[in-house]
Amino acid sequence: MKAKIIAFANQKGGVAKTTSSVMTAGKLSDMGYKTLLVDADPQGSATRYVYKDFDETTNDLYDVLTSACEVSQGIIHDTDFGDLIAASNKLYDPAPVDNDPYIIQRVLDSVSDQYDYIIIDTPPNLGMMLIAVLLAADSVVIPTKATKESVQGVDDLFSTIQEYTEYNSRLKVAGFLIVMSNARVRAVKKITEELQAYADSIGCKVFEHRIRTAEGLFGEAEIFSDNIFQKFARHSATKDYCGFVNELLEEMS
C-alpha cells in the first residue's frame, strides 16, 4: 500500500503551519507509523526543528528534484520524528517545479510504499511549489489563527486547492486547524464561529481540537529538537495535538 500524503498549507505566515507539520509527523512516528516529513519550504524551518546537523553538505529536496542525488540519498533518518527530506534556500530557485509540476508527485511515488504517512510542510504562498505539492497530495490541512487577518485569504487558498482537483482527483481539504487559540477571548469565539460557517458552506470541517497558545513549549522543543509527545506528554498543547492527529486519522480512514 502507498502512503497517505498530507500537506499543511496556508499562504499566510505566522499560523503555526510548520509547527503543525512537525508535530503531526512526530505524533504519527510516536504512534508507530512509518512517517516521512518533507520540507518543501525554502525557509527550512521544519528542517531546523528536526535536524540540527543540517549544513551545505546535506542532501535536500532541491538536490532530489534536480537529480543531484537519488531520492534515497536525500532521506535523513531520525529516531524521534521519523524520516525527513530537508529543505534549503536552494528551493527559492523555481526551475524544477516550473519545468515539471508533477515532479513532487513522482519523487514521493518512488518511496510511497515505504511509509504509512508522508507529511509536507509548504511555503507560505500560492506559488508553483505549492501547486506541485497539491498535485501529489491526498489531503490538505489548513492551519489558521482565529483572527480576522489570519482567515482572510482562506477562500483564495481553498479555490486554488479546488482548481487542482481537476488534475489530482484524490485531493481534498481535510479541514481547518485553529492554532494559537484562546477560547476565553470573545473575538476568538466570533472568528471561530465565522470560520465554522464558512467551512460548512464549502462542505469542509473545522477540527474540534484547537491548539492552545504555548510559545514556551514549542520554542524550547524547537531549540532542543524535542518530540513533545515523548517529553511533554502532559502539557495541554501536547494533548491538543494528540486530539487533532487522532481526528486527522479518522478523516483519512
Order of alpha helices (4+ residues) and beta strands (2+ residues): beta-alpha-beta-alpha-alpha-beta-beta-alpha-alpha-beta-alpha-beta-alpha-alpha-beta-alpha-alpha-alpha-alpha
